[in-house]
Amino acid sequence: MYVEQMRLKDKAPQPIPFAVHTLSQLRQHLHQSRLEKQEQVRYGLAQTPVETFKVQEEERFCDFRLKTALGKNFAGVGYY
């Protein structure tokens, strides 16, 4: 959602290349970058007010169910 909002504002952040010299260093930087992004997402979700969601089942496959959850401050899709 963040990237889409930035794209709509035409202010998408430019990627910053990692200062690495080996594949191992690149892997470490990618891993750290992903952990930081996950923490940002967790923090944002933790700040979302408690609310009731409208859940709608979209489709089924074997024991999996694709559901959409919609609320005032949140929207998401997940398999259960």
N, C-alpha and C positions, 0 to 999 in steps of 0.2 A: 504494500500500500504506500509505503514511503517513497519508493522509486516512482510509482505511478503519479503521486502527488507532485514530485519534483519535475517529472517529465511534463506534466500539465502546466506547471509554472515556467517551463523552459529554463529551469535552473538545475538541471541534473548535474550532480557532482562528477567531476572528471576523475577517472581512476588514477591513483598514485602508484607507480610501479614500486615493487619491493626492491630494496637495495641488497641483492643477494648475488652470490657467485657460484653456488652449487645447487644441485637439485635437492639435497638434504635441507639446505637453508630455506629454499623456496617452500618445501613441505612444512617446515616449522612456522614460517610466516603465514602461510595459508591457514594452518591449524589455529594459530593465535588470532588471526583475523576473524575466522568463523566463530571462535569462542566469544570474542568481543561483540560481534553482531548478535549472537544468541543472548548474551547478557542484556543488550539493549532491548531486544524483543521481550525478554522476561520482565524487565523493569517496566516497560510500557504496559504489558498485560497486568502486572501487579497494581498499576495505578488506575486501571479501568474500574469504574464503580461497579458494585455488585448489582446485577440486574437479571431479569427473567428473559430467556431467549425463546424465540419461536423456532422450533426445530421441524424441518421438513425432510422426509426421506426422498432422495432423488432416484436411486436405483439400487439393485441388489445383484450380487454375484456370489454364488455358493453361500458361505456363512458371513460374507462381508456386506455391509450396508453403507452406502454413501449418503451422508446427511449434511444439510446446510443449516447452520445456526445463525439467526439474525437477531440483533438487538439494537438498542439505541446507540450504543458506543462500540459495538463489535460485530463483525461478520466473519464467518469462517466455514470451512468445509473439512470433513474428516471421514475416514472409514472406521467403522466399528464392527 
